[in-house]
Amino acid sequence: MSDYHRKQTCRYDVPGDPHFLTFSCFQRLPLLARERTCRFFIDGLQRSREKNPFQLWAFVIMPEHIHLVLLPEENVKIKDILSSLKQSVSKRAIQWLRENSPEFLPRLEDVQPSGKRCYRFWQRGGGYDRNLRSTRDIHEKLRYVHLNPVRRGLVARSIYWPWSSASAWESGLDDLIRIDRESVPRLTNLDDRIDSSLWL
C-alpha cells in the first residue's frame, strides 16, 4: 500500500451513541513513549472536552497509538472532538522538537500527494471509529482499552500503567483527567455480566 494512501473513516454521529476511537502516531513511531507527550495528550483531551463537550469513559495512551471510549454531548461531532485534540497535541509536540530536538523533525516529514511537505505527529486518515450500540459492547471496549498495556507485556496489571483510566476506575480518583463513570450504563442481565476485575 502506498504511503500516500489516505484511509477513509466512516463516522456516524448518531445522538446517544458512544464511540470507540483508535488513532496512531505518524508511521507508528512511538511518539507517546515519553511523559512529556503523554502530558500534552492529557491536556489536549481536556481542552477538546471543554470546546466540544463529551463524556469520557475510558482511555489508554500507548507508545504509538491511542484508544478512547467517549459519549459526545448533543450536537457535538466526533470529527470536531478529534480535530481539536489532535491539533493541540501536534502543535505542542512539534514546537517542542523545533526548540529542543530539531534533528528528529525529518522523521516526521510527510510528503502529501500534492507534493506539499509538512511535519506530522498523527498518521494521516481518520483512524478507527466504531459506534457502540449495546451496554455489553461498551463494557467490552472498556475492558479492551484497559487491558492494552497488559496484552503488550508492558505491565502485569492494567492499573500499573500510568497513562490509562484503569486505576481511576479502580480507585475512584481522577488523577490525570476526570472520568465520567456515572454516565456509563450498567450491565444488569446476569448473562451479560463481564468480570470488571479483569480490567485491572
Beta strands, then each sheet from edge to edge (+ up, - down):
strand 1: 19-24
strand 2: 54-61
strand 3: 65-72
strand 4: 109-111
strand 5: 117-119
strand 6: 128-131
sheet 1: 2+ 3- 1+ 6-
sheet 2: 4+ 5-
end
